[in-house]
Amino acid sequence: MSSERSILSLLWQASEEDSQLRLQTIVRLRWLGVLGQLTAIAVVALLLHFRLPVGWCLFLIACSAWLNVFLAVRFPARHRLSSRLATVLLAYDIIQLAALLYFTGGVQNPFTMLLVVPVTVSAATLPPRHTIALALLAALATAVLLTTNFPLPWFSDRPLEHPLLYDFGMVTAVVSTMLFMALYARRLTRESKLMSAALTATELVLAREQKLHALDGLAAAAAHELGTPLSTIVLVTKEIQASIPHDSVLAEDIELLRQQALRCREILQKLTKHPTEQDPLHGNISLQEMLEEAAAPYMRDGKPIHIFVHPASGMATAMQDQPLAARRPGVLYGLGNLIENAVDFAQVRVDLTGEWDLTSISVTLSDDGPGFSPEIIDTLGEPYVTTRSAGGRKSESKAGGLGLGFFIAKTLLERSGARVSLENRQPPQSGAIVRLIWPREAYEAGAERSGPGTALPRPQFRPPVAEVYDR
């Protein structure tokens, strides 16, 4: 997991420092601005017959159009702008719009609110320091327009004059809107990046688990295929030993060859006994076996895990056979992560209970630790929300230290069809409770069956009674 964390940290730092703005985006926005500015000038000058410096206005609009042409020729359409160049282009948009407003009434012009747009674009695509610089530039331009500007185009016989207090309120509205839109866009962009990075971490974990899962099957297949030639080597070396004198110079070498072949065969036999061997029989896993396998890595952490597996109350005797599921690495990883957290925070014990009925499968994980903090219980499961500072003792070298551990576990379990809910024990008891509920058809999806409604036999299946593991 440390490698995934390093990759994600580098990706996150890069996304924070680099521009996310494409040339095509800023060019299209500027063309829309040019079209809107031309339309406004045409309406004011030709339809309303208001007096304004049309020449200067058209010159400023032409500058934006020629800048777009230059950018389209200089760079490919999908070119991603550097943060510095994107900031310069957005600063130009602010200055160009401020100049147009200067010739058309200053802050009395209702289009003054468009100064907010470049700052909002920057907040969504550029690092914070660039957005702050653009916001200061826009605020300065608005303040300048308050003090000096051409008259607002209006009827010559009844000129429109706003009180200074009204103009000051207009400046305040622009700055307030700019701050709100920038913060809002920045927050949305940050949450989107967090979710994207967290989902990337989930995909990395799932890919790693599936790779390990596939290696188990390959190991079992290799053991099966290599067993026969190794047995042949052992047999041939034994016959050679019997046919040569004991004092032969080759006797020692042949004995070494036979011992090494026996050692290889023993190693392959261990591989065939691996609990996650992927043959048709072991492709399925019962509810109890799933809980035991998920809890196995944490058996020696110093606290007992009590595993209870039983049918729900009211189940008919004939329907008490444990449901089978396909062995899914994502589910086992998610359960293991939750169990690890419970063991980390528990004071004395951890209880793991599995139940089933005709329609659903439920797994309840509870501990006697401090429980979930009220401040974060509603946000747990979102990326980068962590409880480690609340008393966890595990190393922060894992994704859990980033607040990704629970998110990854929850995401993998929900992909399997589970519904995850969190709660605390009722006082005077203390501790956290995590409850997983699968619809039965989702839980059993992909399980191999020997016939309609019948499960494949399981080797040495234990009845659903409480199992206590002292660690």
C-alpha positions as CSV (number, residue, x, y, z in Angstrom):
1,M,0.0,0.0,0.0
2,S,2.9,2.4,0.6
3,S,3.7,2.4,-3.2
4,E,0.0,3.3,-4.0
5,R,0.2,6.1,-1.4
6,S,3.4,7.5,-2.9
7,I,1.9,7.4,-6.4
8,L,-1.2,9.2,-5.2
9,S,0.8,11.8,-3.3
10,L,2.8,12.6,-6.4
11,L,-0.3,12.8,-8.6
12,W,-2.1,15.0,-6.0
13,Q,0.9,17.4,-5.8
14,A,1.2,17.6,-9.5
15,S,-2.6,18.3,-9.9
16,E,-2.3,21.0,-7.2
17,E,0.6,22.8,-9.0
18,D,-0.2,22.3,-12.7
19,S,-2.9,24.0,-14.7
20,Q,-6.0,22.0,-15.5
21,L,-7.1,24.5,-18.2
22,R,-7.0,23.5,-21.8
23,L,-6.3,26.0,-24.6
24,Q,-9.5,24.9,-26.4
25,T,-11.5,25.8,-23.3
26,I,-10.2,29.3,-22.8
27,V,-10.3,30.1,-26.6
28,R,-14.0,29.0,-26.8
29,L,-14.8,31.1,-23.7
30,R,-13.1,34.1,-25.3
31,W,-15.0,33.6,-28.6
32,L,-18.2,33.7,-26.6
33,G,-17.1,36.9,-24.9
34,V,-16.2,38.5,-28.3
35,L,-19.6,37.5,-29.7
36,G,-21.4,38.9,-26.6
37,Q,-19.4,42.1,-26.6
38,L,-20.1,42.7,-30.3
39,T,-23.8,42.0,-29.8
40,A,-24.0,44.5,-26.9
41,I,-22.1,47.2,-28.8
42,A,-24.4,46.7,-31.9
43,V,-27.6,46.9,-29.8
44,V,-26.5,50.0,-27.9
45,A,-25.1,51.9,-30.9
46,L,-27.4,50.8,-33.7
47,L,-30.8,49.9,-32.1
48,L,-30.8,52.2,-29.1
49,H,-28.7,55.0,-30.8
50,F,-26.8,55.7,-27.6
51,R,-23.5,57.6,-27.9
52,L,-20.4,55.7,-27.0
53,P,-16.8,55.4,-28.4
54,V,-17.5,52.6,-30.8
55,G,-14.0,52.8,-32.3
56,W,-12.2,52.1,-29.1
57,C,-14.7,49.3,-28.2
58,L,-14.3,47.6,-31.5
59,F,-10.5,47.9,-31.2
60,L,-10.6,46.1,-27.8
61,I,-12.8,43.4,-29.1
62,A,-10.6,42.9,-32.2
63,C,-7.6,42.5,-29.9
64,S,-9.3,39.5,-28.2
65,A,-10.3,38.0,-31.6
66,W,-6.7,38.3,-32.9
67,L,-5.4,36.8,-29.7
68,N,-7.6,33.8,-30.2
69,V,-6.4,33.5,-33.8
70,F,-2.7,33.6,-32.6
71,L,-3.3,31.0,-29.9
72,A,-5.1,28.7,-32.4
73,V,-2.1,28.9,-34.8
74,R,0.6,28.7,-32.2
75,F,-0.7,25.8,-30.1
76,P,-2.7,22.6,-30.9
77,A,-6.3,22.6,-29.8
78,R,-5.8,20.2,-26.9
79,H,-2.7,21.9,-25.6
80,R,-2.8,22.2,-21.8
81,L,-1.7,25.6,-20.7
82,S,0.9,26.1,-18.0
83,S,-0.3,27.8,-14.9
84,R,1.7,31.0,-15.7
85,L,0.4,31.3,-19.3
86,A,-3.2,30.5,-18.2
87,T,-2.9,33.2,-15.5
88,V,-1.6,35.8,-18.1
89,L,-4.4,35.0,-20.5
90,L,-7.1,35.3,-17.8
91,A,-5.5,38.6,-16.6
92,Y,-5.7,39.9,-20.1
93,D,-9.4,39.0,-20.1
94,I,-9.9,41.0,-16.9
95,I,-8.0,44.0,-18.3
96,Q,-9.8,43.9,-21.7
97,L,-13.2,43.8,-20.0
98,A,-12.3,46.5,-17.6
99,A,-11.2,48.7,-20.5
100,L,-14.5,48.1,-22.3
101,L,-16.3,49.0,-19.1
102,Y,-14.2,52.2,-18.8
103,F,-15.5,53.4,-22.2
104,T,-19.1,52.4,-21.4
105,G,-19.9,53.7,-17.9
106,G,-17.6,52.0,-15.5
107,V,-19.3,50.3,-12.5
108,Q,-22.7,51.8,-13.6
109,N,-22.6,49.3,-16.5
110,P,-24.5,46.1,-15.4
111,F,-21.9,44.0,-17.3
112,T,-19.4,44.8,-14.6
113,M,-20.4,41.5,-13.0
114,L,-18.6,39.7,-15.8
115,L,-15.3,40.5,-14.1
116,V,-16.2,37.6,-11.8
117,V,-15.9,35.0,-14.7
118,P,-12.0,34.9,-15.2
119,V,-11.5,34.6,-11.4
120,T,-14.0,31.7,-11.2
121,V,-12.3,29.9,-14.1
122,S,-9.0,30.3,-12.3
123,A,-10.4,29.0,-9.1
124,A,-11.6,25.8,-10.8
125,T,-8.4,25.2,-12.8
126,L,-5.3,27.0,-11.4
127,P,-3.4,26.8,-8.1
128,P,-4.7,29.1,-5.3
129,R,-1.9,31.7,-5.5
130,H,-2.8,32.4,-9.1
131,T,-6.4,32.8,-8.3
132,I,-5.6,35.2,-5.5
133,A,-3.5,37.3,-7.9
134,L,-6.3,37.5,-10.5
135,A,-8.9,38.3,-7.8
136,L,-6.8,41.2,-6.6
137,L,-6.4,42.4,-10.2
138,A,-10.2,42.2,-10.7
139,A,-10.9,44.1,-7.4
140,L,-8.3,46.8,-8.4
141,A,-9.9,47.2,-11.8
142,T,-13.4,47.5,-10.2
143,A,-12.1,50.1,-7.8
144,V,-10.5,52.1,-10.7
145,L,-13.8,52.0,-12.6
146,L,-15.5,53.5,-9.6
147,T,-13.4,56.6,-9.8
148,T,-12.8,57.2,-13.5
149,N,-14.8,56.3,-16.6
150,F,-16.6,57.6,-19.6
151,P,-20.3,58.3,-19.1
152,L,-22.8,55.4,-19.3
153,P,-24.4,55.4,-22.7
154,W,-28.0,56.7,-22.1
155,F,-30.6,59.0,-23.4
156,S,-29.1,62.5,-24.0
157,D,-32.1,64.4,-22.8
158,R,-32.2,62.6,-19.4
159,P,-28.7,61.4,-18.4
160,L,-28.6,58.6,-15.8
161,E,-26.6,59.5,-12.7
162,H,-26.2,57.0,-9.9
163,P,-25.4,58.2,-6.4
164,L,-21.8,57.4,-5.2
165,L,-23.2,55.1,-2.5
166,Y,-25.0,53.1,-5.2
167,D,-21.7,52.8,-7.2
168,F,-19.8,51.7,-4.1
169,G,-22.5,49.1,-3.4
170,M,-22.0,47.8,-7.0
171,V,-18.2,47.4,-6.3
172,T,-19.0,45.6,-3.1
173,A,-21.4,43.3,-4.9
174,V,-18.8,42.4,-7.6
175,V,-16.1,41.7,-5.0
176,S,-18.5,39.6,-2.8
177,T,-19.7,37.6,-5.8
178,M,-16.1,37.1,-6.9
179,L,-15.1,35.7,-3.5
180,F,-18.2,33.5,-3.2
181,M,-17.9,32.0,-6.8
182,A,-14.1,31.5,-6.4
183,L,-14.4,29.7,-3.1
184,Y,-17.4,27.6,-4.3
185,A,-15.6,26.6,-7.6
186,R,-12.4,25.8,-5.6
187,R,-14.3,23.6,-3.2
188,L,-16.1,21.7,-5.9
189,T,-12.8,21.2,-7.8
190,R,-11.0,20.0,-4.7
191,E,-13.7,17.5,-3.8
192,S,-13.7,16.2,-7.4
193,K,-9.9,15.7,-7.2
194,L,-10.1,14.0,-3.8
195,M,-12.8,11.6,-5.1
196,S,-10.8,10.9,-8.3
197,A,-7.6,10.2,-6.3
198,A,-9.5,8.0,-3.8
199,L,-11.1,6.0,-6.6
200,T,-7.7,5.6,-8.2
201,A,-6.4,4.2,-4.9
202,T,-9.3,1.8,-4.8
203,E,-8.6,0.6,-8.3
204,L,-4.9,0.1,-7.4
205,V,-5.8,-1.9,-4.3
206,L,-8.4,-4.0,-6.2
207,A,-5.9,-4.7,-9.0
208,R,-3.3,-5.8,-6.6
209,E,-5.7,-8.1,-4.7
210,Q,-6.9,-9.6,-8.0
211,K,-3.3,-10.1,-9.1
212,L,-2.5,-12.0,-5.9
213,H,-5.7,-13.9,-6.2
214,A,-4.7,-15.0,-9.7
215,L,-1.2,-15.9,-8.6
216,D,-2.8,-18.4,-6.1
217,G,-4.5,-20.1,-8.9
218,L,-1.4,-20.2,-11.1
219,A,0.6,-21.6,-8.1
220,A,-1.9,-24.4,-7.7
221,A,-1.9,-25.1,-11.5
222,A,2.0,-25.1,-11.5
223,A,2.0,-27.5,-8.5
224,H,-0.3,-29.9,-10.4
225,E,1.7,-29.7,-13.6
226,L,5.1,-30.1,-12.1
227,G,4.2,-32.9,-9.7
228,T,4.5,-35.6,-12.3
229,P,7.9,-34.7,-13.7
230,L,9.4,-34.2,-10.2
231,S,8.1,-37.7,-9.2
232,T,9.8,-39.1,-12.3
233,I,13.1,-37.4,-11.4
234,V,12.9,-38.9,-7.8
235,L,12.2,-42.3,-9.2
236,V,15.0,-42.2,-11.8
237,T,17.6,-40.9,-9.3
238,K,16.6,-43.7,-6.9
239,E,17.1,-46.4,-9.6
240,I,20.4,-44.8,-10.6
241,Q,21.5,-44.9,-6.9
242,A,20.7,-48.6,-6.8
243,S,22.6,-49.4,-9.9
244,I,26.0,-47.7,-9.1
245,P,28.5,-48.6,-6.4
246,H,28.3,-46.7,-3.1
247,D,31.8,-45.5,-3.4
248,S,31.2,-44.0,-6.9
249,V,32.2,-40.3,-7.4
250,L,28.6,-39.8,-8.7
251,A,26.8,-41.2,-5.7
252,E,26.9,-38.0,-3.7
253,D,25.8,-35.9,-6.6
254,I,22.9,-38.2,-7.4
255,E,21.8,-38.2,-3.7
256,L,21.9,-34.4,-3.7
257,L,19.8,-34.3,-6.9
258,R,17.2,-36.6,-5.3
259,Q,17.0,-34.6,-2.1
260,Q,16.5,-31.4,-4.0
261,A,13.8,-33.0,-6.2
262,L,12.0,-34.2,-3.0
263,R,12.3,-30.6,-1.5
264,C,10.7,-29.2,-4.7
265,R,7.9,-31.7,-4.4
266,E,7.3,-30.7,-0.8
267,I,7.1,-27.0,-1.7
268,L,4.6,-27.7,-4.4
269,Q,2.5,-29.8,-2.0
270,K,2.4,-26.8,0.3
271,L,1.2,-24.7,-2.6
272,T,-1.6,-27.1,-3.3
273,K,-2.8,-26.8,0.3
274,H,-3.0,-23.0,0.1
275,P,-6.4,-21.9,1.4
276,T,-7.1,-19.7,-1.6
277,E,-6.4,-22.4,-4.2
278,Q,-8.6,-21.7,-7.2
279,D,-10.1,-25.0,-8.3
280,P,-13.9,-25.4,-8.8
281,L,-14.3,-26.5,-5.2
282,H,-12.4,-23.7,-3.6
283,G,-13.8,-21.1,-5.9
284,N,-16.7,-20.9,-3.4
285,I,-16.5,-19.9,0.2
286,S,-19.1,-20.2,3.0
287,L,-20.0,-17.3,5.2
288,Q,-18.0,-18.7,8.1
289,E,-14.9,-19.4,5.9
290,M,-15.1,-15.9,4.5
291,L,-15.1,-14.3,8.0
292,E,-12.3,-16.6,9.2
293,E,-10.1,-15.9,6.1
294,A,-10.7,-12.1,6.4
295,A,-9.8,-12.2,10.1
296,A,-6.8,-14.6,9.8
297,P,-4.1,-11.9,9.3
298,Y,-5.1,-10.2,12.6
299,M,-5.2,-13.3,14.9
300,R,-2.0,-12.4,16.7
301,D,-2.6,-8.7,17.5
302,G,-3.2,-9.4,21.2
303,K,-7.0,-9.2,21.3
304,P,-9.5,-12.1,20.7
305,I,-11.8,-12.1,17.7
306,H,-15.1,-13.9,18.5
307,I,-16.7,-15.2,15.3
308,F,-20.4,-16.2,15.5
309,V,-22.2,-17.6,12.4
310,H,-25.8,-18.7,12.6
311,P,-29.1,-18.5,10.7
312,A,-31.5,-15.7,11.5
313,S,-34.2,-16.5,14.0
314,G,-37.2,-18.2,12.5
315,M,-35.3,-19.9,9.7
316,A,-36.6,-23.4,8.9
317,T,-34.4,-26.3,9.7
318,A,-34.1,-27.3,6.1
319,M,-32.9,-23.8,5.1
320,Q,-30.1,-23.5,7.6
321,D,-27.2,-24.5,5.3
322,Q,-24.8,-21.6,5.1
323,P,-25.0,-19.6,1.8
324,L,-22.0,-19.8,-0.5
325,A,-20.4,-16.9,-2.3
326,A,-17.6,-16.7,-4.9
327,R,-14.3,-15.8,-3.4
328,R,-13.9,-12.2,-4.3
329,P,-10.6,-10.5,-3.4
330,G,-12.3,-7.1,-3.0
331,V,-14.8,-8.3,-0.4
332,L,-12.0,-10.1,1.6
333,Y,-9.9,-7.0,1.4
334,G,-12.7,-4.7,2.5
335,L,-13.7,-7.0,5.4
336,G,-10.0,-7.3,6.5
337,N,-9.6,-3.6,6.5
338,L,-12.7,-3.2,8.8
339,I,-11.5,-6.0,11.1
340,E,-8.0,-4.4,11.3
341,N,-9.6,-1.0,12.4
342,A,-11.8,-2.8,15.0
343,V,-8.8,-4.6,16.4
344,D,-6.8,-1.4,16.4
345,F,-9.4,0.5,18.5
346,A,-10.8,-2.3,20.6
347,Q,-9.9,-2.4,24.3
348,V,-10.5,-6.1,25.0
349,R,-12.3,-8.0,22.2
350,V,-13.9,-7.8,18.8
351,D,-17.1,-9.6,17.8
352,L,-17.8,-10.7,14.2
353,T,-21.3,-12.1,13.6
354,G,-22.7,-13.5,10.4
355,E,-26.4,-14.2,9.8
356,W,-28.6,-15.1,6.9
357,D,-32.2,-15.6,6.0
358,L,-34.0,-16.3,2.7
359,T,-33.5,-12.8,1.4
360,S,-30.3,-11.3,2.9
361,I,-26.9,-11.9,4.4
362,S,-25.7,-9.7,7.2
363,V,-22.3,-9.3,8.8
364,T,-21.9,-7.3,12.0
365,L,-18.5,-6.1,13.3
366,S,-18.4,-4.6,16.8
367,D,-15.7,-3.7,19.3
368,D,-15.4,-2.3,22.8
369,G,-13.3,0.7,22.0
370,P,-14.2,4.4,22.1
371,G,-16.6,4.2,19.2
372,F,-16.9,6.6,16.3
373,S,-16.5,10.3,17.0
374,P,-19.8,12.1,16.6
375,E,-18.0,14.8,14.5
376,I,-17.0,12.3,11.7
377,I,-19.4,9.4,11.9
378,D,-21.6,11.0,9.2
379,T,-18.6,11.6,6.9
380,L,-16.8,8.4,7.4
381,G,-16.6,6.6,4.1
382,E,-15.7,9.8,2.2
383,P,-12.0,10.0,1.0
384,Y,-9.4,11.5,3.3
385,V,-11.6,11.3,6.4
386,T,-9.7,9.4,9.1
387,T,-10.1,8.4,12.7
388,R,-6.4,7.6,13.3
389,S,-5.8,10.7,15.4
390,A,-8.6,9.6,17.7
391,G,-6.4,6.9,19.3
392,G,-5.4,4.4,16.6
393,R,-2.0,2.8,17.1
394,K,-1.3,1.4,13.7
395,S,1.4,2.8,11.5
396,E,0.5,5.7,9.3
397,S,2.4,4.1,6.4
398,K,-0.8,2.6,5.2
399,A,-3.6,4.3,3.2
400,G,-5.5,4.5,6.4
401,G,-3.2,7.3,7.4
402,L,-4.5,9.2,4.5
403,G,-8.1,8.5,5.4
404,L,-8.4,6.2,2.4
405,G,-8.6,2.9,4.2
406,F,-12.2,3.0,5.2
407,F,-13.2,4.6,1.9
408,I,-11.5,1.8,-0.1
409,A,-13.1,-0.9,2.1
410,K,-16.5,0.7,1.8
411,T,-16.2,1.2,-2.0
412,L,-15.2,-2.5,-2.6
413,L,-17.9,-3.8,-0.4
414,E,-20.6,-1.7,-2.0
415,R,-19.4,-2.8,-5.4
416,S,-20.3,-6.4,-4.3
417,G,-23.8,-5.2,-3.5
418,A,-23.4,-4.6,0.3
419,R,-25.0,-1.8,2.2
420,V,-22.6,-0.4,4.8
421,S,-23.9,1.3,8.0
422,L,-22.1,2.7,11.0
423,E,-23.3,3.3,14.6
424,N,-22.1,3.4,18.2
425,R,-23.2,1.1,21.0
426,Q,-25.8,2.4,23.3
427,P,-24.6,3.7,26.7
428,P,-23.4,2.5,29.1
429,Q,-21.6,0.3,26.6
430,S,-19.0,1.8,24.4
431,G,-17.7,0.8,21.0
432,A,-18.3,1.0,17.3
433,I,-20.6,-1.2,15.2
434,V,-20.2,-1.7,11.4
435,R,-23.1,-3.6,9.7
436,L,-22.9,-5.0,6.2
437,I,-26.1,-6.3,4.5
438,W,-26.1,-8.1,1.1
439,P,-29.2,-9.0,-0.8
440,R,-29.0,-12.8,-1.1
441,E,-28.8,-12.8,-4.9
442,A,-26.0,-10.3,-4.9
443,Y,-24.0,-12.2,-2.2
444,E,-24.4,-15.6,-4.0
445,A,-23.7,-14.1,-7.5
446,G,-20.9,-16.0,-9.2
447,A,-20.9,-19.0,-6.8
448,E,-20.5,-22.4,-8.5
449,R,-23.3,-24.8,-7.8
450,S,-23.6,-28.5,-8.4
451,G,-27.2,-28.3,-9.2
452,P,-30.3,-26.1,-8.8
453,G,-30.4,-24.9,-5.2
454,T,-27.6,-27.2,-4.1
455,A,-24.1,-26.0,-3.0
456,L,-20.9,-27.8,-3.7
457,P,-19.7,-29.9,-0.8
458,R,-17.2,-28.2,1.5
459,P,-14.3,-30.1,3.1
460,Q,-14.7,-30.6,6.9
461,F,-17.4,-28.0,7.3
462,R,-17.8,-27.0,10.9
463,P,-21.3,-26.3,12.3
464,P,-22.3,-22.6,12.8
465,V,-21.2,-22.2,16.4
466,A,-19.1,-19.5,18.1
467,E,-15.4,-19.7,17.4
468,V,-13.0,-17.8,19.7
469,Y,-9.6,-16.9,18.6
470,D,-7.2,-15.8,21.3
471,R,-4.5,-13.6,19.9
